[in-house]
Amino acid sequence: MQTLRVENLSKTYGEKELFSELNLLINEHDRIGLIGVNGTGKSSLLNVLAGCDQADQGELIKPNDYRIAYLRQQPQLNPTVSIMEAIFSGAAPIFKATQEYEQAAALYGAHPSDKRVEQRYLRAETKMNQLDAWDAESQVKTILTQLQINDLKQKISELSGGQEKRVGLAQVLIQDPDLLILDEPTNQLDFSSISWLEEYLNSFKGALLVVTHDRYFLDRVAKKIIELDHSHLYSYPGNYHDYVRQKADRLENEVEAQHKQNKLYQKELAWMQHGAKARSTKQQARINRFENLKENLATKSTEEQVNLELGQQRLGKKVIELKKAKLVIGSHLIIDQLDLLIQAGQRIGITGKNGAGKSSFLNVLAGKMPLSAGKLIIGPTVKLGYYQQQFEKLPQDLRVIDYLKKVAQQVKDQAGNILSVTQLLEQFLFPRYMHGILIRKLSGGEQRRLYLLKILMQQPNVLLLDEPTNDLDIQTLTILEDYLADFQGTVITVSHDRYFLDKVAQKLLLFEGNAKIGTFDGKLTDYLQQRQKKVEKVNDKGSKLVDEKNLKENKKTAEKTKLTYAEKIEFKQLETKIDQLEKQKTGLSQQMTKISASDYNKLAELQQNLDQLDQEIEQKMTRWEELSLYA
């Protein structure tokens, strides 16, 4: 059995202890979800396990042939190569074998009589057989198609951040490792891709270790949850649903144990204050015990709870209205003749295809992007708070507490009580020792949490949230969800997180591309179930039609024995036409390589022409194959 054993692993970052003396056993076929508050060291732990970083102490015990594939939050891909070249440039054995075979085959074709070249080719062929690597390219193309990556000739530099993440995901999935490590794999994936990934991972033969904020994903993939909390690991058998129940039991037991320790502490404190002197060995031992008890109480790991019931301004009935709104970006039509009235208290979720313009739509509502035509009307009582996916770069040399004090020295909660910045930071999972540190020492997730707190401190009555679940930990998301449950204003959020949308959205705007926007009243899960039923119904109907068509064609084929005169002429013309179309396609492809990647409109136009040519070639090839049976 292939296993990875972690023994006494410890690591610090600056003055911060990330984890201490961790012990973990990852067995073959394990399905483990790793969770924890941002900044606790989850990504650092993954880096150590994957061999990308060193621990301060401890060791990893594994077989010499143990293979690990690791998807980082930000994949490291060569920007100058194409998608397929980037994937096959990896260090995994299957990639090396494929590259070596292609080189050996080319050399053998040029020098077939050279014995050393022949031996190299035979060795490469044997390696391909051993790794079953012959279908690697087709498998990669299948994975990329499922992840909505279709133009495989694109260079990495031409891809968006989300597309690059999906290419990185394809690169690790194809490697068939003993341990697959995934850091936030569902970021930038739509619902169909996430569903496909869940099925893929459930059939994966090796072990899986995944960090994700997607709680539905953890429910369907994980069979054990490990939580990194205050530098220690806690293990819970089962999926996320099981973890929530078991975590609640653990915290309840800890509270009871801590209550007993508090009573002991008070007793010892009274003894110390009474004026005990270290006159004897017995008294000194009791003093030492008191100091240890005090230290344990100070560092006791309990679940911090956040109660953000901040006050807000009154919101009138009319919030935001769009009249005959139109938005065009380059050659892309995002919205067209859209009439929309958003009212007080509404909870609207925006989801749909990547690249359909969801973030651009929020920018319009926030007044950061003008409409191409139509009107945007903002109600007179609206105070917007906008959490952006690509948020402002925080001032790295500013201290955490000073960053928030630029917003306000204090705020009022819903009951009218005054809350200081210090209190807000502590409630939002920033312990007091972190208040004075520089922002640059925070992790990426901690900076996002600080940015979110800044938005909420401004006490808006209309919240625009653009992919808030990306790079926020589950505990912070739970805090945000609870805040929104009590929020008296309007919430409009763009997200692909099914769990989050189910909790916060009561109505959906569905961006399908090309300015097609659907609506659905209800939860996302209900919408997805209805959509799936429609797909199954269409597939059943399509299968019946295909069966009927095949019966007719088989009958027709059985009767037909040769081409008619008109079909003979058509057959000859098809060969010429297909050749002409292939030449046009080659010319277009060459033209695209000479155009700057920044000239998006021209590239999009040429790509559309290329797609039309491919479709026409496919149609004519199908007809040519039909006629060739009787030629």
Secondary structure, DSSP 8 states (H G I E B T S, - for coil): ---EEEEEEEEEETTEEEEEEEEEEE-TT-EEEEE--TTSSHHHHHHHHTTSS--SEEEEE--TT--EEEE-SS----TTSBHHHHHTTSSSHHHHHHHHHHHHHHHHHH-TT-HHHHHHHHHHHHHHHHHT-TTHHHHHHHHHHHTT---TTSBGGGS-HHHHHHHHHHHHHTT--SEEEEESTTTT--HHHHHHHHHHHHT--SEEEEE-S-HHHHHHH-SEEEEEETTEEEEEES-HHHHHHHHHHHHHHHHHHHHHHHHHHHHHHHHHHTT----SHHHHHHHHHHHHHHHHHHH----------B------SEEEEEEEEEEEETTEEEEEEEEEEEETT-EEEEEESTTSSHHHHHHHHTTSS--SEEEEEE-TT--EEEE-SS-----TTSBHHHHHHTT-SEEEBTTS-EEEHHHHHHHTT--GGGTTSBGGGS-HHHHHHHHHHHHHHT--SEEEEESTTTT--HHHHHHHHHHHHH--SEEEEE---HHHHHHH-SEEEEE-STT-EEEEES-HHHHHHHHHHHHHHHHHHHHHHHHHHHHHHHHHHHH--S--HHHHHHHHHHHHHHHHHHHHHHHHHHHHHTS-TT-HHHHHHHHHHHHHHHHHHHHHHHHHHHHHT--
